[in-house]
């Protein structure tokens, strides 16, 4: 149990303490009061995780105002207490015991207890609710030990649980099931949590308004009186709003704007290099992509690294796996196919039929640019590509329902690679929207999920990536680096894990 003990030993002794330090160094004490406006990429899926199914980074930004996780991560990936003071495993990691913080209340005044934790997670795990996100974790059920003790029973040994639950996501952000039962269908637009801010208003496609929670368990926070989150799908318009001062923070991924921001003395650029990747998923269940020759031709015909260098102006290097440097997984051989247009043409000739594809992308400058580059590269090897721009909500809906041939997607940054890899590539996962089915991949994913030996886990993920790259299930087109740009007086925003802008500790300097 040596590796496992070293990995989780700290968890057993965690106690109440400071929250994550801000990414920008503070030179003065935090200032209370004020309104912070955040510009995000898309409107929100809603705040009932069962109905939403998936949270975009825009929704996680909003949901994190109202909901919280059991543990938190600091900017270096260390675990910190939040709603739970500690999470402690049994001998083999098949059971985890969470000791909860006393005195926490939901926004409606109801007490936060172990029953609240059990109700939240068991609702998501109930197969009758058809919650796609249950593929992200290997929890069998959550039981109540006592009022402030929640017991997580796993499907097998699992070393990743505390870190998985520490990062805000559609699964880990805890809602009030009691309030949901009382509000019924209205809850999706009227969230109730334990978080630093209380929901006030949501005007669809315009803005969401939250106000300071006067009864928040951390009496020193939040510092802000109000937060407004505004969906601004056009990245140039979003950046212009920041420059004008209409918003004080934006999530950004357009290289031109990031480069400009770095030269503007009135702006501060934040970034986080995480796991995950920008990807082009292929639907392996539909012709012509159900033929491996076609998929390999696409891979060898797409100049991934050259295109990324131009489109991202060097901001996003391309790796041959979705693990990222922060994961600690470095594979000597990823099995990545080379850029080789001539070999791609030979594979298509061997396939012997014309290949026409439709690529679904977000109707944003970034989406169109990436699609046009893909279209141009495919034309060089004899593949016709029709570009289908849709809004992000529609893209998510069509992709998750496998109503696509080629899509645009992003494996979000998570503290451990297990949830995303298992969810996206295990044959039984409801989020395996490429329809990929490979028994050896399933076996390797189970090792990654259940093994307590970190070396075995890393070896399994390296063997896994060689298979995925050879079968060309997804194309890795950019590293997962999240950027936010703020006005120069914004302080206290932590690492942008998962692309979420979290403002529990944010404040506005005078």
C-alpha positions as CSV (number, residue, x, y, z in Angstrom):
1,X,0.0,0.0,0.0
2,X,3.1,2.3,-0.2
3,X,2.2,4.3,-3.2
4,X,-1.4,4.6,-2.2
5,X,-0.5,5.7,1.4
6,X,1.8,8.4,0.2
7,X,-0.8,9.7,-2.2
8,X,-3.7,10.0,0.3
9,X,-1.9,10.3,3.6
10,X,-2.4,14.0,3.7
11,X,-6.2,13.6,3.3
12,X,-6.7,12.0,6.6
13,X,-5.3,14.9,8.5
14,X,-6.8,17.8,6.5
15,X,-8.6,20.3,8.7
16,X,-10.2,23.7,8.4
17,X,-7.8,26.2,6.9
18,X,-7.1,28.8,4.3
19,X,-8.7,28.6,0.9
20,X,-6.8,28.6,-2.4
21,X,-4.4,31.5,-2.8
22,X,-5.2,33.9,-5.7
23,X,-3.2,33.7,-8.9
24,X,-2.3,37.4,-8.8
25,X,-0.1,38.4,-5.9
26,X,-1.8,40.7,-3.4
27,X,-0.1,43.9,-2.3
28,X,-2.9,45.1,-0.1
29,X,-5.7,43.7,2.0
30,X,-8.8,42.6,0.1
31,X,-11.4,45.4,-0.3
32,X,-15.0,44.6,0.4
33,X,-17.9,45.5,-1.8
34,X,-18.5,46.2,-5.5
35,X,-19.9,44.4,-8.5
36,X,-17.9,42.2,-10.7
37,X,-19.1,41.4,-14.3
38,X,-17.8,38.3,-16.1
39,X,-18.0,37.7,-19.8
40,X,-18.3,34.1,-20.8
41,X,-18.6,32.2,-24.0
42,X,-22.1,30.8,-23.9
43,X,-25.4,30.8,-22.0
44,X,-26.0,28.3,-19.3
45,X,-27.4,24.8,-19.6
46,X,-29.3,25.2,-16.3
47,X,-28.5,24.3,-12.7
48,X,-30.1,20.9,-12.3
49,X,-27.2,18.6,-13.3
50,X,-29.6,15.9,-14.3
51,X,-31.4,18.2,-16.8
52,X,-28.2,19.9,-17.9
53,X,-26.3,16.7,-18.5
54,X,-23.1,18.5,-19.0
55,X,-21.7,21.8,-17.7
56,X,-19.7,24.0,-20.1
57,X,-17.0,26.1,-18.6
58,X,-19.5,29.0,-18.8
59,X,-22.0,27.1,-16.7
60,X,-19.3,26.0,-14.2
61,X,-18.4,29.6,-13.8
62,X,-22.0,30.5,-12.9
63,X,-22.7,27.3,-10.9
64,X,-19.6,27.8,-8.7
65,X,-21.3,31.0,-7.4
66,X,-24.1,28.9,-5.8
67,X,-22.7,25.4,-5.4
68,X,-19.6,24.0,-3.7
69,X,-17.5,20.9,-3.8
70,X,-16.5,18.7,-0.8
71,X,-12.8,19.6,-1.2
72,X,-10.9,22.3,-3.1
73,X,-7.6,22.4,-5.0
74,X,-5.0,25.1,-4.5
75,X,-3.1,26.6,-7.4
76,X,-0.5,23.8,-7.1
77,X,-3.0,21.0,-7.1
78,X,-3.0,20.4,-3.3
79,X,-6.2,19.4,-1.6
80,X,-7.9,21.9,0.8
81,X,-11.0,21.6,2.9
82,X,-14.3,23.1,1.8
83,X,-17.7,21.5,2.6
84,X,-15.7,18.5,3.9
85,X,-12.8,18.9,6.4
86,X,-11.3,15.6,5.3
87,X,-11.7,12.5,3.1
88,X,-10.1,9.4,4.4
89,X,-9.8,6.0,2.6
90,X,-10.0,2.5,4.0
91,X,-7.1,0.1,3.4
92,X,-7.7,-0.4,-0.3
93,X,-9.5,2.8,-1.3
94,X,-12.8,1.1,-2.0
95,X,-14.5,3.2,0.8
96,X,-13.9,6.9,1.5
97,X,-15.2,8.7,4.5
98,X,-15.9,12.4,4.3
99,X,-16.1,14.4,7.6
100,X,-18.2,17.4,6.9
101,X,-17.9,21.0,8.1
102,X,-20.4,21.8,10.9
103,X,-22.8,24.7,10.8
104,X,-23.1,25.0,7.0
105,X,-26.5,26.0,5.6
106,X,-28.1,26.1,2.2
107,X,-29.3,29.4,0.9
108,X,-32.9,28.6,2.0
109,X,-31.7,28.0,5.6
110,X,-31.8,24.2,5.5
111,X,-28.8,22.5,7.2
112,X,-26.1,20.9,5.1
113,X,-25.6,17.4,6.4
114,X,-24.4,14.0,5.3
115,X,-27.9,13.3,4.1
116,X,-27.6,16.3,1.7
117,X,-24.4,14.8,0.3
118,X,-26.0,11.3,-0.1
119,X,-29.1,12.8,-1.7
120,X,-27.1,14.7,-4.2
121,X,-24.8,12.0,-5.4
122,X,-27.3,9.1,-5.2
123,X,-29.7,11.1,-7.4
124,X,-27.0,11.5,-10.0
125,X,-26.0,7.8,-9.7
126,X,-29.6,6.5,-10.1
127,X,-29.8,4.9,-13.5
128,X,-33.5,6.0,-13.8
129,X,-32.3,9.6,-14.0
130,X,-30.1,8.9,-17.0
131,X,-27.5,11.3,-15.9
132,X,-24.7,11.0,-18.4
133,X,-22.1,12.4,-15.9
134,X,-22.3,9.3,-13.7
135,X,-19.6,7.9,-16.1
136,X,-17.1,10.3,-14.6
137,X,-16.7,8.6,-11.2
138,X,-16.8,5.0,-9.9
139,X,-19.0,5.6,-6.9
140,X,-21.5,2.8,-6.2
141,X,-23.5,4.7,-3.6
142,X,-23.2,7.2,-0.8
143,X,-24.4,6.4,2.7
144,X,-24.9,8.4,5.9
145,X,-22.6,7.5,8.8
146,X,-23.8,10.2,11.1
147,X,-25.1,13.8,10.6
148,X,-21.6,15.0,9.5
149,X,-20.2,11.8,8.1
150,X,-20.8,10.7,4.5
151,X,-19.5,7.3,3.3
152,X,-18.6,6.8,-0.3
153,X,-18.7,3.2,-1.4
154,X,-16.8,2.7,-4.6
155,X,-17.2,0.0,-7.3
156,X,-13.7,-1.0,-6.6
157,X,-10.4,0.5,-5.3
158,X,-10.1,4.2,-6.4
159,X,-7.3,6.5,-5.6
160,X,-8.6,9.5,-7.5
161,X,-11.9,10.3,-5.7
162,X,-11.0,13.3,-3.5
163,X,-9.2,15.1,-6.4
164,X,-12.1,14.2,-8.8
165,X,-14.6,15.7,-6.4
166,X,-12.5,18.7,-5.6
167,X,-12.7,20.3,-9.0
168,X,-16.0,22.0,-9.8
169,X,-18.0,20.0,-12.4
170,X,-21.5,18.9,-13.2
171,X,-21.1,16.0,-10.8
172,X,-19.1,17.5,-7.9
173,X,-20.9,20.7,-7.3
174,X,-23.5,19.8,-4.7
175,X,-27.1,21.0,-5.0
176,X,-30.0,21.0,-2.5
177,X,-32.1,18.1,-3.5
178,X,-34.6,19.2,-0.9
179,X,-35.0,22.6,-2.7
180,X,-35.2,20.8,-6.0
181,X,-38.1,18.6,-4.8
182,X,-39.9,21.7,-3.5
183,X,-39.4,23.8,-6.7
184,X,-39.9,21.0,-9.2
185,X,-39.2,22.0,-12.8
186,X,-38.5,25.6,-11.7
187,X,-35.3,24.5,-9.9
188,X,-33.3,24.4,-13.1
189,X,-33.5,28.1,-13.3
190,X,-33.5,28.8,-9.6
191,X,-30.5,27.0,-8.0
192,X,-30.1,26.6,-4.2
193,X,-26.7,25.7,-2.8
194,X,-24.3,26.5,0.0
195,X,-22.0,28.8,-2.0
196,X,-20.7,32.3,-1.5
197,X,-23.4,33.9,-3.6
198,X,-27.2,33.6,-3.7
199,X,-29.1,33.4,-7.0
200,X,-31.2,36.5,-7.9
201,X,-32.0,36.5,-11.6
202,X,-31.3,34.8,-14.9
203,X,-32.2,36.5,-18.1
204,X,-31.7,34.0,-20.9
205,X,-28.9,34.9,-23.3
206,X,-28.3,38.2,-21.4
207,X,-27.1,37.9,-17.9
208,X,-27.2,36.0,-14.6
209,X,-27.1,38.0,-11.3
210,X,-25.9,36.7,-8.0
211,X,-25.6,38.5,-4.6
212,X,-23.4,38.0,-1.6
213,X,-24.5,35.2,0.7
214,X,-24.7,36.9,4.1
215,X,-24.8,33.5,5.9
216,X,-21.8,32.0,4.1
217,X,-19.8,29.6,6.4
218,X,-16.5,31.4,5.7
219,X,-17.3,34.6,7.5
220,X,-14.5,36.5,5.8
221,X,-15.8,35.9,2.3
222,X,-17.0,36.6,-0.3
223,X,-15.7,40.2,-0.7
224,X,-17.9,41.2,-3.6
225,X,-21.5,42.3,-3.1
226,X,-22.7,41.2,-6.5
227,X,-21.5,39.2,-9.5
228,X,-23.0,39.4,-13.0
229,X,-22.2,36.7,-15.5
230,X,-22.9,37.7,-19.2
231,X,-23.0,35.3,-22.1
232,X,-21.0,36.9,-24.9
233,X,-20.5,34.3,-27.6
234,X,-18.5,36.5,-30.0
235,X,-14.9,36.6,-28.7
236,X,-14.1,39.9,-30.3
237,X,-17.2,41.5,-28.8
238,X,-16.4,39.9,-25.4
239,X,-12.9,41.4,-25.6
240,X,-14.2,44.8,-26.6
241,X,-16.6,44.7,-23.6
242,X,-13.6,44.2,-21.4
243,X,-11.5,47.0,-22.9
244,X,-14.5,49.4,-22.5
245,X,-15.0,48.3,-18.9
246,X,-18.5,46.9,-19.4
247,X,-17.1,43.6,-17.9
248,X,-14.1,43.2,-15.7
249,X,-13.2,39.6,-16.4
250,X,-13.5,37.5,-19.6
251,X,-12.8,33.9,-20.4
252,X,-10.8,34.0,-23.7
253,X,-9.3,31.6,-26.2
254,X,-8.8,33.8,-29.3
255,X,-5.1,34.2,-29.8
256,X,-5.3,37.7,-31.3
257,X,-7.1,39.0,-28.2
258,X,-4.7,37.3,-25.7
259,X,-1.7,38.7,-27.5
260,X,-3.2,42.2,-27.5
261,X,-4.1,41.9,-23.8
262,X,-0.6,41.1,-22.8
263,X,0.5,44.4,-24.3
264,X,-2.3,46.4,-22.6
265,X,-1.2,48.0,-19.3
266,X,-4.9,48.2,-18.2
267,X,-5.3,44.4,-18.5
268,X,-3.9,41.3,-16.7
269,X,-3.8,37.9,-18.5
270,X,-4.1,34.8,-16.4
271,X,-3.5,31.3,-17.7
272,X,-3.6,27.7,-16.5
273,X,-1.9,24.7,-18.2
274,X,-4.0,21.7,-17.4
275,X,-4.8,18.2,-18.5
276,X,-7.2,17.6,-21.4
277,X,-7.0,18.9,-25.0
278,X,-8.8,20.6,-27.8
279,X,-10.0,17.8,-30.0
280,X,-11.8,16.8,-33.2
281,X,-14.0,13.7,-32.4
282,X,-14.9,11.3,-35.1
283,X,-18.1,9.3,-35.1
284,X,-16.8,5.8,-35.5
285,X,-20.3,4.3,-35.9
286,X,-21.2,6.2,-39.1
287,X,-20.0,5.8,-42.7
288,X,-17.4,6.6,-43.9
289,X,-15.8,7.0,-40.4
290,X,-16.6,3.4,-39.4
291,X,-13.6,2.5,-41.7
292,X,-10.3,2.8,-39.9
293,X,-8.5,3.6,-43.2
294,X,-10.6,6.8,-43.6
295,X,-9.9,7.8,-40.0
296,X,-6.2,7.2,-40.4
297,X,-6.2,9.2,-43.7
298,X,-7.8,12.1,-41.9
299,X,-5.2,12.0,-39.1
300,X,-2.3,11.9,-41.6
301,X,-3.8,14.6,-43.8
302,X,-4.3,17.0,-40.9
303,X,-1.3,19.2,-40.1
304,X,-2.2,19.5,-36.4
305,X,0.9,21.1,-35.2
306,X,1.5,23.5,-38.1
307,X,-2.1,24.6,-37.9
308,X,-2.0,25.2,-34.2
309,X,1.2,27.2,-34.4
310,X,-0.6,29.6,-36.8
311,X,-4.1,29.7,-35.2
312,X,-2.9,30.0,-31.6
313,X,0.2,32.2,-32.4
314,X,2.2,29.7,-30.5
315,X,0.0,29.9,-27.3
316,X,-1.2,26.3,-27.6
317,X,1.5,23.6,-28.4
318,X,0.0,20.4,-29.6
319,X,0.7,17.1,-27.8
320,X,0.0,13.6,-29.0
321,X,-2.2,12.7,-26.0
322,X,-4.7,14.5,-23.8
323,X,-2.9,14.1,-20.5
324,X,-0.9,17.3,-20.4
325,X,2.3,18.0,-18.4
326,X,0.3,18.6,-15.2
327,X,-0.8,15.0,-15.1
328,X,2.6,13.5,-14.6
329,X,2.0,11.0,-17.4
330,X,4.8,11.2,-19.9
331,X,4.7,8.4,-22.6
332,X,7.9,7.6,-24.5
333,X,5.8,6.3,-27.4
334,X,2.2,7.6,-28.0
335,X,1.8,5.8,-31.4
336,X,0.8,9.1,-33.0
337,X,0.5,8.9,-36.8
338,X,2.7,11.3,-38.7
339,X,1.6,14.1,-40.9
340,X,1.8,12.4,-44.3
341,X,-0.6,13.6,-47.0
342,X,0.7,11.2,-49.6
343,X,0.1,8.2,-47.4
344,X,-3.3,9.6,-46.5
345,X,-4.2,9.7,-50.2
346,X,-3.1,6.0,-50.6
347,X,-5.4,5.0,-47.7
348,X,-8.3,6.8,-49.4
349,X,-7.5,5.1,-52.7
350,X,-7.6,1.8,-50.9
351,X,-10.9,2.6,-49.4
352,X,-12.2,3.1,-52.9
353,X,-15.2,5.5,-52.4
354,X,-15.6,9.2,-52.3
355,X,-15.4,10.7,-48.8
356,X,-17.6,13.6,-47.8
357,X,-17.8,14.8,-44.3
358,X,-19.8,17.4,-42.3
359,X,-18.0,19.1,-39.5
360,X,-20.2,20.6,-36.7
361,X,-18.5,23.6,-35.0
362,X,-19.4,26.5,-32.8
363,X,-20.7,29.6,-34.7
364,X,-17.8,31.6,-33.4
365,X,-14.7,33.0,-35.0
366,X,-12.6,30.3,-33.3
367,X,-15.0,27.6,-34.5
368,X,-15.1,28.8,-38.1
369,X,-11.3,29.3,-38.3
370,X,-10.6,25.8,-37.0
371,X,-13.1,24.3,-39.4
372,X,-11.7,26.2,-42.4
373,X,-8.2,24.9,-41.6
374,X,-9.6,21.3,-41.3
375,X,-11.6,21.8,-44.5
376,X,-8.5,23.0,-46.4
377,X,-6.2,20.2,-45.2
378,X,-8.9,17.6,-46.1
379,X,-9.3,19.1,-49.6
380,X,-5.6,18.5,-50.2
381,X,-6.0,14.7,-49.8
382,X,-9.4,14.5,-51.6
383,X,-11.9,14.7,-48.8
384,X,-14.8,17.2,-49.2
385,X,-15.9,18.9,-45.9
386,X,-19.0,20.8,-45.4
387,X,-18.9,23.2,-42.4
388,X,-21.9,23.3,-40.1
389,X,-21.8,26.2,-37.6
390,X,-24.2,26.0,-34.7
391,X,-24.4,27.6,-31.3
392,X,-22.5,25.9,-28.5
393,X,-25.6,24.5,-26.8
394,X,-26.7,22.9,-30.1
395,X,-23.2,21.5,-30.7
396,X,-23.2,19.8,-27.3
397,X,-26.7,18.4,-27.8
398,X,-25.9,17.0,-31.3
399,X,-22.5,15.6,-30.2
400,X,-23.8,13.8,-27.1
401,X,-26.6,12.3,-29.1
402,X,-24.1,11.1,-31.8
403,X,-25.9,13.2,-34.4
404,X,-22.7,14.2,-36.1
405,X,-19.9,13.0,-38.3
406,X,-17.0,15.3,-37.2
407,X,-17.3,17.7,-34.3
408,X,-15.3,20.1,-32.3
409,X,-14.9,19.4,-28.6
410,X,-12.6,19.9,-25.6
411,X,-11.5,17.4,-23.0
412,X,-11.7,19.7,-19.9
413,X,-9.0,19.9,-17.4
414,X,-9.5,17.7,-14.4
415,X,-7.2,17.0,-11.5
416,X,-7.0,13.3,-12.4
417,X,-7.2,11.9,-16.0
418,X,-9.4,8.9,-15.0
419,X,-12.8,10.6,-15.2
420,X,-12.4,12.0,-18.7
421,X,-10.7,9.1,-20.2
422,X,-13.2,6.6,-18.8
423,X,-16.2,8.7,-19.7
424,X,-15.1,9.4,-23.3
425,X,-13.7,6.0,-24.3
426,X,-15.1,3.2,-22.3
427,X,-17.6,1.2,-24.4
428,X,-20.3,1.3,-21.8
429,X,-20.0,5.0,-21.0
430,X,-23.0,7.2,-22.0
431,X,-20.6,9.9,-22.9
432,X,-18.7,7.8,-25.4
433,X,-20.3,9.8,-28.2
434,X,-17.8,8.5,-30.8
435,X,-19.4,5.1,-30.3
436,X,-15.9,3.5,-29.9
437,X,-15.8,-0.1,-28.7
438,X,-12.5,-1.8,-27.9
439,X,-12.2,-4.5,-25.2
440,X,-8.5,-3.8,-24.6
441,X,-9.2,-0.1,-24.2
442,X,-11.9,-1.0,-21.6
443,X,-9.4,-3.2,-19.7
444,X,-6.7,-0.5,-19.6
445,X,-9.3,2.1,-18.5
446,X,-10.2,-0.1,-15.6
447,X,-6.6,-0.4,-14.5
448,X,-6.3,3.4,-14.6
449,X,-9.4,3.7,-12.5
450,X,-8.8,1.0,-9.9
451,X,-5.1,0.4,-9.5
452,X,-3.4,1.8,-6.4
453,X,0.0,1.6,-8.1
454,X,0.8,4.9,-9.8
455,X,3.3,3.3,-12.1
456,X,0.8,0.7,-13.3
457,X,-1.8,3.5,-13.9
458,X,0.7,5.5,-16.0
459,X,1.7,2.5,-18.0
460,X,-1.9,1.6,-18.7
461,X,-2.6,5.2,-19.9
462,X,0.5,5.1,-22.2
463,X,-0.7,1.7,-23.7
464,X,-4.2,3.2,-24.1
465,X,-3.0,6.2,-26.0
466,X,-1.2,4.1,-28.5
467,X,-4.4,2.2,-29.3
468,X,-6.5,5.4,-29.5
469,X,-3.9,7.1,-31.8
470,X,-3.7,4.1,-34.1
471,X,-7.5,3.7,-34.3
472,X,-7.9,7.5,-34.6
473,X,-10.9,8.0,-32.5
474,X,-10.2,11.6,-31.8
475,X,-7.7,14.1,-33.1
476,X,-5.7,16.1,-30.6
477,X,-5.5,19.6,-32.1
478,X,-4.4,21.8,-29.2
479,X,-3.2,21.7,-25.6
480,X,-5.6,22.6,-22.8
481,X,-4.5,26.0,-21.7
482,X,-7.2,28.2,-20.3
483,X,-6.9,32.0,-20.4
484,X,-8.8,34.7,-18.6
485,X,-8.2,38.4,-19.0
486,X,-9.1,40.9,-16.3
487,X,-9.1,44.6,-15.7
488,X,-6.0,45.6,-13.7
489,X,-7.9,46.2,-10.5
490,X,-9.3,42.6,-10.3
491,X,-7.7,40.4,-7.6
492,X,-8.1,37.0,-6.1
493,X,-9.0,34.8,-9.1
494,X,-7.5,31.3,-8.6
495,X,-6.2,28.8,-11.2
496,X,-8.6,28.5,-14.1
497,X,-9.2,24.8,-13.7
498,X,-11.6,23.5,-16.3
499,X,-11.8,27.0,-17.7
500,X,-14.0,28.1,-14.9
501,X,-13.6,31.7,-13.5
502,X,-14.1,31.3,-9.8
503,X,-14.7,34.5,-7.8
504,X,-15.3,33.4,-4.2
505,X,-12.1,35.1,-3.1
506,X,-12.1,37.9,-5.8
507,X,-12.1,41.6,-4.9
508,X,-11.7,44.9,-6.6
509,X,-8.7,47.0,-5.8
510,X,-9.3,50.8,-5.4
